[in-house]
Amino acid sequence: MKKAIKIFILAGIVFFGVSKIQAQTETRGEVSDQEFIIRKDRVLTLPTQPRAYEKLPILPQPKGLEDFQYTINRYGLNIRPLSLETTAAQKVYRKDRRDLYPGYVKAGYGNFASPLFEARYMATEVDQFNFSAQLNHQSFGEGPLGGEESKESHSHAGFDGSYYTDLVEIFGGLHWNQDGYSFYGFDPEEFEAADFQTPDNVFNTISIHGGVRDIEKVGPLSYEAKVGFRNFEDSYEAKESDIMFGGNVKYRLNDDWTIKTGLNFSGTNVENLNYSASRNFFSIRPSVEFRYGDFDFEAGINIISENDSIQDKSSDFRIFPALKAHYQFAEEFGFFAEFSGDVNRQTYHSFVSENPFLGPIDRILNTVNNYHLEGGIQGQFNEVFNYMGSVNVDRFNQLYFFVNSANEMSQFDIIYDDKSTVISIQGEVGLKISDTYQLGSEINLFQYSLNEVSEAWHRPVWEVSINNQIRPIESLLIQANLNFMGGVKARGMMLEESNAINVITLPTIADLQLQADFAITERFSVFAQGNNIFNGSNARWLMYPVRGIQLVGGLSYKF
């Protein structure tokens, strides 16, 4: 009942309000019927509130922010006040030894009356002009036979300099060499004669050279041009003057292609007791290099012109191929090959440099290498162990041999073979264990096929060399080198019974060389060296045994 009364009252209020509003807007006195619907079951809802508007929970207050109380106790110490002194800062700059000590002097003395002296000095400051000078002397006042009758001496003095501009280097040098030998290749019984005296031969060589080359080696174009002069004389009226000029140019098209060429000319005048000639040698060697990944290839030609007087010679002009290839599969293994030809220039100076007991000769010929075939393998392991092996086949014209003179056995002549084939096998093995130990070894085997010459006179059949370098401590360096040579045959006197040549096989050469250098200070060092430790005769040339055990010791100083 109460609920119905409330509804009735609410309806009356609404009706009265509406009627009053209409009465204000409509025409005075107009009455219209109205209908109202009131729903009591309507439900009012609000949208769901997003979680972003939820209030953050209240976290518990950490205990670490609470207040703490500390008790401070004071202790008195009787300490003197700290006194600070200012000092200049010092820094040690480690320089290269060459920069620290541009000068070097070495002096010593040994048995066989053998003084040793060496001095050199070079500019170390970076400047437009750089130079170096050196002086060396070693002599043996006594030899293996007859004491002073088999003496030997060697002296050298030289100067080299370079002047640098922004683009090029201008270089040059002057060198003088004097080498003295005695022709002691006689029967030892002859040395017992009171008036016996061996003839001496002294070689004097003066050489001068100069040229220009580019400084920027990494650019597309690099070049070098050089001129030189050498004069050689001995004690037996042998004279030889040599004028040389040449150069090379290299142009890099890109990282894979390179074009290069070389040019050389030599004009030689030689005079001897029985020989006088003017010899010219000219060569041009253009080539192209190509690189594709790990494959390197070079193709070119060798153009040679030389005027040596040879019987039935068709022309002074020769052309040879020059082909080289190299492919490295990996660091541990790779192969290389070559097919080429060339002319090896020979002079009287080159002959006596190989055999100082050469006597007067009647002609000098270049060695023509008609073809050179080579194939081999090489590689290394972790930069510690390296190896190389190859097989070579060479065909020569005018291959030279040294033989004892039929008139004077203590002197040598040169004979030539018109057609020779030489097959050689080469092998190299190296080992490096940091700076403590280094090993380098090499073996060479030779087989000769000759036409006019009966034997490969004074040429070895096999050679072996083993070089060791040991540094047990920083201040001590030890070197031990072993050299072996065998199969050397020499031409002896003609046998009267059979009128045949006496073939003499020289004993195997076995030479052990030892050298030790000990640094007392950074400037002072002591050294000791010995040659032919096995005390063998080691005759490289027939009738010429070498000195026995040679010992030399001394001091060296850097400044």
Summary of the structure (lengths in Angstrom):
residues: 559
radius of gyration: 47.9
end to end distance: 133.4
largest distance: 181.7
contacts: 1476
relative contact order: 0.08
helix: 9%
strand: 54%
